[in-house]
Amino acid sequence: MPITLQQLLDARDARRELQQELIRRNPGKSLVMLTVNIPGSEKRTPEALVTGRAGVEELMRVFDTDSVTERDLPTGFEAWLLTPLPPDEAKSRAISIEQTHPLGRLMDIDVFQSDGTPIARTGMGEASRRCLICGEDARVCMRTFAHSQEELHSKIHSLVHEFLRH
C-alpha cells in the first residue's frame, strides 16, 4: 500500500525519537539501525521484507548477538541493536555488511554516537553510496531523477531474486 509523504516524515520523526530514547537509556553502547532502501511510495514490498530479514540475520552474525529488534511498518522495515562496540568499530562492521552482503546495496545501516549523531561513511574514509543502476554517487542520481522508478524496481527485484536462488 502506498504511503504519503506525511506518513514518511512522521515515521522518520518517530524513528529519531526512538533512537534518542535508546541512546539515553543505554549509555556506553552504540546504536545500530537498519532500514531498507526502496524508492517510491510503497515501502512494504516483498523485496523490502526479504532484504530486511536478511539484514537482521547478517546483523546478528556480524555483531554476534541474538538481540535485534525489528519492526515491519507500512513506512518501511526497521531493525536496531545496541552493542558495546565503540561507534567507529560498529560503523566499520555496518559498512562491511552494506558492501559485501548480496543485498547490502539495499540496506542502510546507521550507527549513532552517544550524542545521537550518525557516523558518516565519508567520516570513516569510505566513498558515498553508489547508484544501483549506473554506479555514480547515489545522492546525485536521486536528486536529478537520473533513473526511473521502473528501472530501480527492476534492479531491486533482480537482486532479491538472485539472492533467493542461492
C-alpha positions, 0 to 999 in steps of 0.5 A, a space after each residue: 500500500 502506498 504511503 504519503 509523504 506525511 506518513 514518511 516524515 512522521 515515521 522518520 520523526 518517530 524513528 529519531 525519537 526512538 533512537 534518542 530514547 535508546 541512546 539515553 537509556 543505554 549509555 556506553 553502547 552504540 546504536 545500530 539501525 537498519 532500514 531498507 532502501 526502496 524508492 517510491 511510495 510503497 515501502 512494504 514490498 516483498 523485496 523490502 521484507 526479504 532484504 530486511 530479514 536478511 539484514 537482521 540475520 547478517 546483523 546478528 552474525 556480524 555483531 554476534 548477538 541474538 538481540 535485534 529488534 525489528 519492526 515491519 511498518 507500512 513506512 518501511 522495515 526497521 531493525 536496531 541493536 545496541 552493542 558495546 562496540 565503540 561507534 567507529 568499530 560498529 560503523 566499520 562492521 555496518 559498512 562491511 555488511 552494506 558492501 559485501 552482503 548480496 543485498 547490502 546495496 539495499 540496506 542502510 545501516 546507521 550507527 549513532 554516537 552517544 550524542 545521537 549523531 550518525 557516523 558518516 561513511 565519508 567520516 570513516 574514509 569510505 566513498 558515498 553510496 553508489 547508484 544501483 543502476 549506473 554506479 555514480 554517487 547515489 545522492 546525485 542520481 536521486 536528486 536529478 531523477 537520473 533513473 526511473 522508478 521502473 528501472 530501480 524496481 527492476 534492479 531491486 527485484 533482480 537482486 532479491 531474486 538472485 539472492 533467493 536462488 542461492 
